[in-house]
Amino acid sequence: MFQDTMLDPAGPVSAATRDLLFESVGLMLIVVVPVFVLTAFVVWRYRAGNTSAAYTPRWNGSRLLEMGLWTVPVTIVVLLWFVVWNRTHELDPYRTIESDQPPLVVQVVALDWQWLFIYPEEEVASVNRLVFPVGRPLTIQLTSDSVMNSLLIPALGGQIYAMAGMQTELNLKADRIGVFEGRNTMFNGNGFSAQTFTVEAMDMAGYQAFLAEARTSPNALTEESFQTLAEPTVNGPLRLYSSVAPNLFHTIMGAHGSMPHTVAEPDMSSAPHHADHAR
């Protein structure tokens, strides 16, 4: 069963997103709760059977009332601005997560209506299945071979668009082992509702077993076989590829007008890391 709710976070990004939701709702309740309380008070006090309640509706020119009507909402808006502004920058999807381990880079291609995951360091690939080690930062590089898509893994937090000819990035991490659901949240045609994928955060032994399984696959992901894979497919099967054509991710982007990329993939083991954050 998928553990796919933002209210049950499985990583620092989703945990911070949940906290931001609770904080924002809490600030807004400062206005909402008094409204409901006063509504109940007015209905009870000025009911038809209470003839002793004084009815004095002439409040014109009441400075105290005017101050309350303006000060409270303005204060809440300012507080919301401060919280959301700071958290939005902390939750920048391009911001890397601090760790004593280098991030695992996975290149993702949105198709009609599937997801292709390329592991450039391991030179394997999978379809509709994203596997990575728990506790290790995950850097997802995205593009699309079709229309605009939007990748979301609720249990891990964040969403990011994938556009043809362009590359976007999303940094996540799982704090516990689990199987989660990922999906496309951008309507893109008949197969939209079925464009989901399985996300598996495993221990290192499980991740190595996944790589070993992929390397024994008889399928090879070449530029020619990618054209077959890219044909519109609804509810396509999980697939593994034992090899991937060099720079296939950038070749796909180049086919949609981006600048050609011929430089070898960077060595992520020496990349600098920044402060752990929530997105």
N, C-alpha and C positions, 0 to 999 in steps of 0.2 A: 504494500500500500504506500502511495506517495505521501511524504510529509511536506506539503506544499503551501503552508500558510505563513504569511508574514508575521502573524501573531505568535508563531512558534519558531523563532529564528534559529538558524543553524550556523550562523557566522556573524562576524562583527558588523558587516554592512547592513544586513537585515535587522540586527538588534538595534542599531542606531536609527534606522528608518522607523522601526516600531516605536522607539522612544520619542522620536520627533512627532509622530502621529499623536501619541498620548499627551505630550506637552502642548501641542497646538489645540487639541480638543479641550484640554483642561483650561487653557487661557480663554477660549471662546465660551466656556461654561460660566465664566464670571458674569457674562451678560445673560446667558440663557436661563440659568438657575433662578436668579432674582425675578425674572419675568414670570416664570411658572409659579413661584412662591407668592408674588404679589397678585397674580391673577386669581389664585385660590383664595387669598385674603380678601380681595375686593368682592368676589362672588359670594363669600360667606358673610362678610360684614354688611354688605348692601343688599342682602336678599330681601324679598318682599315681606317676610315675616318679622324683620328687625326694624321696628319703627323708631327705635331710639338712636339709630346711627345718624349722625349729622352729615348732610350732603352739601359740601362746599366746593363746587366745581370751578370757582373763579380763581385760577392760578396765574393769570396774566401778570407778567412782571416779576415773578418769583425768581430771584437771583440764585437761590439755593437749588431750585429745581433745574434751572438752566445750566448751572455748573455741573450738576450730576449727569444731565443728559448728554453733555459734551465731553466732560473730563473722562468718564469711564470708558466710552468707546475709543476715544483717541489714545488713551493709555494702553488699551488692549491691542490696538493696531500697531503702535510703536513697539510693544513687547513682541508681537508676532513677527514684525519686520526684523527685529534684532535676532530672534531665535532662528528664523528661517534663513536669513542672509548668512549667518555663520554656519549653520548646518549644511546649507547648500554647497558652500565651498569645501567643507570637510568631506562631503559625500561626492565630490567630483569623481566621476567614473574613471577618469584617466590617472588619478592619483594612486600610486602604487602602495602596497601594504607592507609595513616593516616586518621582516622575518629573518631568522638565521638561515633560511633556505632560499635559493633563487626562485623566482616565479616560474611556474610551468606555463609556457606559451602555447596556446591552442588557437589555430586560425579557423574561423567559422565562416561558411558560405551559406547564405539563405537561398533556397531554391523553391520552386513551385512543386509540391508543398512539403519540402523536406529540409533537413539541416545536415550539412556536411561539416565534420570536425576533422581538421588536419593537425597532426602532431609533428611539426617540422623537425624537432630535435630527435624524435624517434623514427621519423620517416614512415609512419603508418597513418591510417585514417579510419573513420567510422561514420556511419550514417544514422542519425536519430539516436545517438548514444554518446553522452559526454562522461568520461571517467577521469578522475584525478585523485591524487592523494589528499587525505584529510590533514589539515594543519599546514599545508603548503599553499602559498599564494597562487592564484590562478589569473593569468593575463589573457583575456579573450580579445582577439583581433577579428573584427567583423567586416564583411562586405556582402553584397548581394549579386546574384547572377540574374535577378529578375527585378520586380518592382520593390518599393521600399518595404522593409520588414522591421519588426521591433522585437528583440530578444528579451525575455523576462524569466528569471528563476526566482519565484516569490520567497522561497525558504532561505535563499542566499542574498537577496536584495538587489535593487537596481534594475534598470532597463536601459537599453541603448538601441538606437536605430541602426539598421544595416542598409546601405544604399549602393546601387550599382556604380562602379568606377571610383568608389571612395572607401576609405578605411576608418572605422571607428574603434574604440577600445573600451573595455570594461574590466575592472579589477575586482576580484572577489576572493573569499576564502571560506572554507567550511571548518567549523570547530568540532564537529562530531560526525561520525560515520552515519550514512543514511542514503536513502534513495529518494530523489526529489523529482518534481516535474518542471520542465521548461517548456515555454511556448512562445508563439508569435502573437503579439497583441495588436498588430496592425492589419486590418482587414485587407486581404489581397486576392479575393476570388473564391471560387467554389470550394477549394480544399482548406480554407482558413481554419475551420474548427478542428481539423485533424492534424494541423501542423504543430505537433508537440514532440518532445524528445525526453528521453530518460537521462537523469543526472545522477551519477553514482559517486559519492565521496567514500573512498576506500582507504584501508591501511596500506602500507607500502607493499605488503605481500600480495594483496588483492590487485593493486595497480600493476605490479609486475606480471601477475597472471593474465591480466587483460592485455598487456603488451605482447606477451608470449602467444596468446590466442590470435591476436591480430597478425602477428608475423607468420603464422601457419596458414593464413587465409590464402586461397588460390587466386583471389582477386588482386589486380594491380590497377591503381588509379593513374591512368595516363590522360593526356589531353583528349584522346579519342574516347576513352571510356567515360570521361567526365561528361562529354556531350550526350551520351546515352543516359547517364545518371540525371542530368539536368532536365530531361523531358518531364513535363508535368505529371506528378504521381501523387495520389491520395492514399494514405495509410500504407505507405511503402514499408518494406521489411527492414529490420536492423541489418546493417552490412558492415563488414570489416575489410580493410585493404592492407595488404602486406607491404606495399610500396606506393610511393607518391612521386609523380613527376616533379623534378626540381622547379622551385619557384612557381608552383601551380597557382597558389593563392594570388600572386601578383599578376600572373598571366590572365587570370579571370578578371581582375580589375582592369588590366590593360585592354581587354576585349570590349570594355565599356567606356573607353576614352581616357583612362588615367595614364600617367606617364609610365613607360616601361620600367621595370625594376629588375636589375640583374645582379645586385649586390647580394652576397651570401647572407644568410640569416645571422643576426648578432649573437654573440656568446653571452647569454643572460647570466652566467655565473659570476661575472664581474660587474654587473650593473649595480649602481648605487640604489639604496633603499631609503625610503623616507619614513616619517613617523607613522605608527599604526593609527588607523583612522576608521571612522564609520561613514558610510555613504548613504 
